[in-house]
Amino acid sequence: GWVEALAAHKDPRARARVKALARLDATPEDPAQVRTAAAAAAFAEAAGKDDLPELRWHLKRADMWVRGGVVEPLAKLGGLAELPAIAAAVARAQSDDVDDFRLAALHAAEGIKEPAATELLRSLLNDPSRNVRIAADAALRERTGRTAPADPGPVVTGRDAAFYRGVLVRSSVRPHAPVTTTARAFAITSL
């Protein structure tokens, strides 16, 4: 898009315009902040050490796509010094609808080879998203040399065992087959 084209110019005026676009909130022309997220990511990709305060500011924004676009460049530029800001953003992101920002933050923390980053990765083993738990385990296995993956826990569906029993009863050839359920699985015990 035109944001990326503008970001490709090395002219200081173009850079200032990208920075201004990245600071926009939702507008009638961009209610989902797609342009804002693209501008924030483009600004972050070309950022230098002098831009760390600006990247930190974007990390505090409500839009997860804006945060996701700045977290890895922030970690690359600032390293260990930026880890507290990244950890705080991860904690605030627990209520995000999707796990994209937490995954981006996990990958950003992977690049910081310090014990504090390992602790952030360990904390993500308890994330509500199974995808984040699996990625955190893989990052920790790579970092520690552990070969066996940890159990990432159940897939949270929001449905109870009675729902699945009903599905089996409705779809089974024998509608009254006994069903055994556990915390992790269900099984038809006889047919």
Salt bridges, closest charged atoms under 4 A:
ASP11 OD2 - ARG13 NE 3.80
ASP25 OD1 - ARG61 NH2 3.29
ASP51 OD2 - ARG15 NH2 2.91
GLU54 OE2 - ARG23 NE 2.83
GLU54 OE2 - HIS58 NE2 3.22
GLU82 OE1 - ARG56 NE 2.77
ASP96 OD1 - ARG67 NH2 3.14
GLU110 OE1 - HIS107 ND1 2.73
GLU119 OE2 - ARG122 NH1 2.65
ASP127 OD1 - ARG102 NE 2.70
ASP137 OD2 - ARG141 NE 3.12
ASP137 OD1 - ARG146 NH2 2.80
ASP151 OD2 - ARG184 NH2 2.92
